[in-house]
Amino acid sequence: MSKQAAILLAPGFEEAEAFIIIDILNRLHVKVTTVACHTSREVASYHAVPVIADALLTDLADRKFDAVVIPGGPEGTVNLAANPQVIEFIRRHDDAGKWIAPICSAAARVLGENHLLKGRNYTCSGDLYKAVTEGNYSGDDIVEDGNLISGKGLGVSFEFAFQLAWRLTQDTTTADFQAEHIYFDHWRSYEGINAR
């Protein structure tokens, strides 16, 4: 059975981060569900691109995914962090040992502001880590600690997506083929094995 990932979308989400991750997960045969953390399935991105999500968060109360992906975006992460249903959704998956995957501002704003880092190592964009009172900030591009994998920002979205997809599937052959296929020379599964 293929792995499944939920991508949390709130108004103002960083669309490039979200769609790069969606693309790479699909290439590694991870079933992606885009989740509107909003009153309707239509969610406007950081650059006002309207996106129709697959489902509303309110309809997924009993569903479990293998990974919860949290894109950045200044407004998007503020909206996610302020939504109790989002926090409960993430907490439920974290408690079950599922992958929690924030990128850019999401680790600091969504997890850090809601006591979901739990002392783990993480990375995030800019100097947002200065306001986080739990967790251990690292300036690395990709940081893994237990079931938490975080990415620094948009510029590392491909690396972040490949690392998450590979961790989910452990499909070295497909991961390396797809990285080569799209000319992404900064990541290969053997690097993931040796460096993480």
PEWO-V951424 format. One record per pair of residues at least 12 apart in sequence whose C-alpha atoms are under 6 Angstrom apart, sorted by the first residue. I is the first residue (numbers start at 1). GAP is how many residues later the second one is. D is the distance in whole Angstrom. If there is no record, write none. Layout:
i:gap:d
I:GAP:D
I:GAP:D
//
This chain:
i:gap:d
2:28:6
3:27:5
4:26:5
4:27:5
4:28:6
4:61:5
4:62:5
5:27:5
5:60:5
5:61:6
5:62:5
5:63:6
6:26:6
6:27:5
6:28:6
6:62:5
7:27:5
7:28:6
7:62:5
8:27:5
8:62:5
9:26:6
9:27:5
9:28:6
10:27:5
10:66:5
11:32:5
11:33:5
11:34:6
11:65:5
12:33:4
12:34:4
12:63:5
12:64:4
13:32:5
13:33:5
13:59:6
13:60:5
13:63:4
14:32:5
14:58:5
14:59:4
15:30:6
17:137:6
17:140:6
18:53:6
21:140:5
24:137:6
25:140:5
33:21:6
34:19:5
34:20:5
35:18:6
35:20:5
35:21:6
35:22:6
36:17:6
36:20:5
36:21:6
37:20:5
41:12:5
41:15:6
66:32:5
67:31:6
67:32:4
67:33:6
68:32:5
68:33:6
69:32:5
69:33:6
70:31:6
70:32:4
71:32:5
72:31:6
72:32:5
72:33:5
72:34:5
77:29:6
81:29:4
99:48:5
99:49:6
100:48:5
101:48:5
101:49:6
102:48:5
103:47:5
103:48:4
103:49:6
103:50:6
104:20:5
104:21:5
104:48:5
104:49:4
105:19:5
105:20:5
107:17:6
108:21:6
112:20:6
117:18:5
119:15:5
119:16:4
120:15:5
120:16:6
121:14:6
121:15:4
121:16:6
121:24:6
122:15:5
122:16:6
122:21:6
122:28:6
123:14:6
123:15:5
123:27:6
123:29:5
124:28:4
125:27:5
125:28:6
172:17:6
176:12:6
//
